Amino acid sequence: MAHVFAFWESRAFYDSFMARSHDRLAAAQSGTFKDAQARLFDHRFDVKTGFEPRFTDADLVRVALCRVHEERAEHFVLMQEKVWNPAMAGSPGMVRGLFGEAPGHEYLVLSMWQSAAEHGKYRTERVERLALRAQIEADVAALTGDIVELEPSWTV
């Protein structure tokens, strides 16, 4: 499995790429992959510091995709900002991250970590306590995600 993250300077640049180049590039890659999934999220806020799409100072990315109950969406966003973000930002191995939103009450939490060991410390020590405090079970209808070990040769 491969994860490809693309960051666009603006929606206009993204729309231009989709209109002018996407189909040609996709046709050239036909047969090289199966079961591709793509989602487009709008940046809502940063986690820890100003987000930069730079991967040279991180070895691991944690990506979480959350589908949230409509009536709990406002609470979910508030808890991300007031509970989860400060906890991640306070973890020594966390480099930076972002929180994004897509239509249909879908959210992306992408966090970059110096190493799997540093992410493991955060996870082991805090996740259960934070989940209770943030009332995650009441907010989230579905949660999927992955821990991605970065391959430096794939970074462009």
Disulfide bonds with the S-S distance in Angstrom:
none
